Amino acid sequence: MAALDIHHVTINTADVDATVAFFNEVVGTRSVPRPDFGFPGAWLQLGSTMFHLNGGEAAKGMDGKIHRGGGAVDHIALVAHDFDSVKRTLTERKLPWRQNAIPSAGLWQLFVHDPNGVLIEFNFPVAKEPAGAQGPDDSVRYIPGTF
């Protein structure tokens, strides 16, 4: 087998700074040094996986536009910890989100779009959540008109 792991995911963005802020402050990545490629961008580290952000001309598709969303890729799923804290962060930042519980898989989930319309899925193994964690509830499943 040739592939061993995901090295990086590249996101094209019209707003590198907003995307860096979202990933560092909401997802939990950290900025790492990036070579000068002659166009705006950033590299972000999450465990052994990196997110490469392309801005400026490098972010444009063949039609000369910067596209939103995931294209053929539906979403990026991440293993996460502390559902209640992440949900609180999303709510405080007024970011539209939705939640889900999958008891048979022992997972709680939160879904949010990044500033570029890419859907980010956080998966929280319930057995590893902090003592007293509340998890998903029925009060708000999503913010209408956002998903």
C-alpha positions as CSV (number, residue, x, y, z in Angstrom):
1,M,0.0,0.0,0.0
2,A,1.5,3.3,-1.0
3,A,-0.5,5.8,1.0
4,L,0.0,5.9,4.8
5,D,-1.8,9.0,6.0
6,I,-3.2,12.4,4.9
7,H,-0.3,14.9,4.6
8,H,-2.4,18.0,4.0
9,V,-5.7,19.4,2.8
10,T,-5.6,22.5,0.6
11,I,-8.3,25.2,0.9
12,N,-8.6,28.0,-1.6
13,T,-9.8,31.2,0.0
14,A,-10.6,34.8,-0.8
15,D,-9.8,35.7,2.9
16,V,-6.6,34.1,4.2
17,D,-6.7,35.9,7.5
18,A,-10.4,35.0,8.3
19,T,-9.6,31.4,7.4
20,V,-6.5,31.3,9.6
21,A,-8.5,32.8,12.5
22,F,-11.3,30.2,12.1
23,F,-9.0,27.2,12.0
24,N,-6.7,28.4,14.8
25,E,-9.4,29.6,17.1
26,V,-12.3,27.2,16.4
27,V,-10.7,24.0,15.0
28,G,-7.5,24.2,17.1
29,T,-4.8,24.3,14.5
30,R,-1.6,26.3,14.9
31,S,0.2,28.4,12.3
32,V,3.5,27.0,11.1
33,P,6.2,28.4,8.8
34,R,5.4,28.4,5.1
35,P,7.8,28.9,2.2
36,D,7.3,32.0,0.1
37,F,5.5,30.8,-2.9
38,G,4.9,34.3,-4.3
39,F,1.2,34.3,-3.4
40,P,-0.7,34.8,-0.1
41,G,-1.4,31.8,2.0
42,A,-0.8,30.0,5.3
43,W,0.1,26.5,6.6
44,L,-1.7,25.2,9.7
45,Q,-0.9,22.1,11.7
46,L,-3.4,19.7,13.4
47,G,-1.7,16.6,14.7
48,S,0.1,15.0,11.8
49,T,-2.1,16.7,9.2
50,M,-1.7,20.1,7.7
51,F,-4.1,22.6,6.1
52,H,-2.6,24.6,3.3
53,L,-4.4,27.8,2.5
54,N,-4.1,29.4,-0.9
55,G,-5.0,33.0,-1.5
56,G,-4.8,35.5,-4.4
57,E,-4.3,34.1,-7.9
58,A,-3.4,30.7,-6.6
59,A,-6.9,30.3,-5.1
60,K,-8.7,30.9,-8.4
61,G,-10.1,28.0,-10.5
62,M,-9.8,27.6,-14.2
63,D,-12.7,30.1,-14.6
64,G,-10.8,32.8,-12.8
65,K,-13.1,32.7,-9.7
66,I,-12.5,31.6,-6.1
67,H,-15.1,29.0,-5.5
68,R,-16.9,28.3,-2.2
69,G,-17.7,24.9,-0.6
70,G,-16.1,21.6,-1.0
71,G,-16.7,20.9,-4.7
72,A,-16.5,17.1,-5.1
73,V,-15.4,16.7,-1.5
74,D,-18.4,16.8,0.7
75,H,-16.7,17.6,4.1
76,I,-13.7,17.3,6.3
77,A,-14.2,15.2,9.4
78,L,-12.0,15.7,12.5
79,V,-11.7,13.7,15.7
80,A,-12.4,16.2,18.5
81,H,-12.6,16.6,22.3
82,D,-14.9,18.6,24.6
83,F,-18.2,18.9,22.7
84,D,-19.6,21.4,25.1
85,S,-16.7,23.8,24.8
86,V,-16.7,23.6,21.0
87,K,-20.5,24.2,20.9
88,R,-20.1,27.1,23.2
89,T,-17.3,28.6,21.0
90,L,-19.4,28.2,17.8
91,T,-22.4,29.9,19.6
92,E,-20.3,32.7,21.0
93,R,-18.9,33.4,17.5
94,K,-22.4,33.3,16.1
95,L,-21.4,30.6,13.6
96,P,-24.3,28.5,12.3
97,W,-23.9,24.9,13.4
98,R,-25.8,21.7,13.7
99,Q,-25.4,18.8,16.1
100,N,-26.0,15.1,16.1
101,A,-25.7,12.0,18.3
102,I,-25.0,8.5,17.0
103,P,-25.4,6.3,20.1
104,S,-24.6,3.1,18.2
105,A,-21.2,4.5,17.3
106,G,-20.6,6.3,20.6
107,L,-20.2,9.6,18.9
108,W,-21.4,13.2,19.3
109,Q,-21.0,15.5,16.3
110,L,-21.0,19.2,15.5
111,F,-21.0,20.6,11.9
112,V,-20.0,24.1,10.9
113,H,-18.9,25.8,7.7
114,D,-15.5,27.5,7.5
115,P,-15.3,31.1,6.0
116,N,-15.1,29.5,2.6
117,G,-18.1,27.3,2.8
118,V,-16.2,24.1,3.5
119,L,-18.2,21.9,5.8
120,I,-16.2,20.8,8.9
121,E,-17.4,17.8,10.9
122,F,-16.2,17.4,14.5
123,N,-16.6,13.8,15.9
124,F,-16.4,13.5,19.6
125,P,-16.0,9.9,21.0
126,V,-18.4,10.0,23.9
127,A,-16.2,7.7,26.1
128,K,-13.4,10.2,25.9
129,E,-15.5,13.3,26.8
130,P,-14.9,15.2,30.1
131,A,-16.9,14.0,33.1
132,G,-20.3,15.8,33.2
133,A,-20.3,16.6,29.5
134,Q,-23.8,17.4,28.2
135,G,-23.4,16.6,24.5
136,P,-26.1,17.3,21.9
137,D,-29.5,18.4,23.1
138,D,-32.9,19.0,21.4
139,S,-32.9,22.7,22.0
140,V,-31.1,23.7,18.8
141,R,-30.4,21.2,16.0
142,Y,-29.3,23.9,13.5
143,I,-29.8,27.5,12.7
144,P,-32.5,27.6,10.0
145,G,-31.4,28.5,6.5
146,T,-27.8,27.7,7.0
147,F,-27.5,24.0,6.1
